Amino acid sequence: MTRALVIGGTGPTGPHIVDGLLARGHDVTIFHRGTHEPAALADVEHIHGDPHFRESIDEALGTRDFDIVLAMYGRIRHVAPALSGRCERFITIGGVPVYRGYFPRAGSPGLPVPVTEEHPVVRDAGDDAALQFSRRLTEAEDLAFAAHPGATILRFPMIYGPNNARPHEWSVVRRVRDRRPRMIVPDGGLQIHTRCAARNAAAFVLAAADHPAAAAGQVYNCGDPALWSLRQWIETIAGLLGAELELVAIPGDIAVEAATTLLPLAGTTAPHCILSTAKAERELGYRPVIDPLRALEEVLEWYQAHPGLDHDASPSLTDRFDYASEDALIARYQASAGPVRDAVGQRTAPPVHSMPHPKAPGRADHRGR
């Protein structure tokens, strides 16, 4: 029986990974801080310690070794060296901010569409705090490969699912419950960032575990096939809740609170981050295990089933739900938009088909084409 250690395991993806490992016949142990003790994981061994600190890792794990380690949580710069030589396989999680262009800077190329694993990562950061964050992710990946040359790194985008540390959907769900008629969306909500349902994120990890030869020494993007813009994400949630919510488009540099609340990392990222998952599909045989729409329905069902949870108290949620300020901003913006538009002489451009439409043989059409 294969001995598997899951570091973390109590968040949105962990229980699905543990279930998958158990179904494959692995003997599973989870190592976590003990902050959350999901009832569904009561039948596996729990080791308590803090995977953010090397001394805590060493104390908690002692001299134990494992066949496979799935490091879902903690500081990889401590976890990877601590388990060097103590496991045959090491699978860990990275993040998309590792890519150059995720935090756009003047004079630097932006993110391509889509982003493949071959896109350069950040190695030079200077005194730029955001780029230093990206560089630390790169260094963590380097350390993982240095300690475990056959390691596999899965780069996660935004994860959604029950029991998420940041309940992204709550900004919409609460407004619907509060019977708000409208919601501000920065820049029209046209930004597209790859998301991944927790069940599908777990399936990426399990696919890597199932294909050791192919996955050894490799990096894989993860993400759902559905590419919702922020606006579509909000509209989909409202539609599933049977609500009508008017989305009011206001430029992000005016709707500062909405932009910093609703967009990834307070709106400091590239407007679009669309990940290619073709490599995982090709090399690991990855396929989604749940349709993204159904996964979103599951999240909303979870909110319904947990009415006593104070989602506003999530330390990662920054939405203040200050409806008076929202209404005042909408009113002021709409009142000023018309005069600004009319202050400059403009004309409406007609829709022009690109192909000629002559009325007689050998003659040009009315546009001289």
Secondary structure, 3 states (H helix, E strand, C coil): CCEEEEECCCCCCHHHHHHHHHHCCCEEEEEECCCCCCHHHCCCEEEECCCCCHHHHHHHHCCCCEEEEEECCCCHHHHHHHCCCCEEEEEEEEEHHHECCCCCCCCCCCCCCCECCCCCECCCCCCCHHHHHHHHHHHHHHHHHHHCCCCEEEEECEEECCCCCCCCCHHHHHHHHCCCCEEEEEHHHCCEECEEEHHHHHHHHHHHHHCHHHHCCEEEECCCCCCCEHHHHHHHHHHHCCCCCEEEEECCCCCHHHHHHHCHHHHCCCCEECECCHHHHHHHCCCCCCCHHHHHHHHHHHHHHCCCCCHHHCCCCCCCCCHHHHHHHHHHHHHHHHHHHHCCCCCCCCCCCCCCCCCCCCCCCCCCC
